[in-house]
Amino acid sequence: MTSNQKQVDLVECSVFSLPEIITGQSFMVQVFFHTSKQSEEAKIR
């Protein structure tokens, strides 16, 4: 790798939230960016 090249990692995105909510109800959406090797860990967090 030359000094002008940057090392990059491909990432995946896992998104978690309630399957449905009531109108006006507050809710949280969790988004995790991770490598494919970390997919299982993202599911348990």
C-alpha positions as CSV (number, residue, x, y, z in Angstrom):
1,M,0.0,0.0,0.0
2,T,1.4,3.4,-0.9
3,S,1.2,6.5,1.3
4,N,-1.6,7.8,-1.0
5,Q,-3.8,4.8,-0.5
6,K,-6.2,4.4,2.5
7,Q,-7.2,1.2,4.0
8,V,-10.9,0.8,4.2
9,D,-13.2,-1.7,5.9
10,L,-16.5,-2.7,4.4
11,V,-19.3,-2.3,6.9
12,E,-22.8,-3.6,7.3
13,C,-25.7,-1.8,9.0
14,S,-28.2,-3.4,11.5
15,V,-31.3,-1.5,12.5
16,F,-33.5,-2.4,15.4
17,S,-36.8,-0.9,16.6
18,L,-40.2,-1.9,17.8
19,P,-42.2,-3.7,15.1
20,E,-45.1,-1.2,15.5
21,I,-46.0,1.8,17.6
22,I,-49.1,3.9,18.5
23,T,-49.5,7.2,16.8
24,G,-47.8,9.9,18.9
25,Q,-45.8,7.3,20.9
26,S,-42.1,7.9,21.3
27,F,-39.8,5.2,20.3
28,M,-36.1,4.4,19.7
29,V,-34.3,3.2,16.6
30,Q,-30.9,1.7,17.2
31,V,-28.4,1.6,14.3
32,F,-25.2,-0.3,14.4
33,F,-22.5,-0.2,11.8
34,H,-20.2,-3.2,12.0
35,T,-18.1,-5.6,10.0
36,S,-19.7,-8.8,8.8
37,K,-17.8,-10.7,11.5
38,Q,-19.5,-8.7,14.1
39,S,-23.1,-9.3,12.9
40,E,-24.0,-11.7,15.7
41,E,-22.6,-9.3,18.4
42,A,-24.8,-6.5,17.0
43,K,-27.9,-8.7,17.4
44,I,-27.4,-9.2,21.1
45,R,-26.6,-5.5,22.0
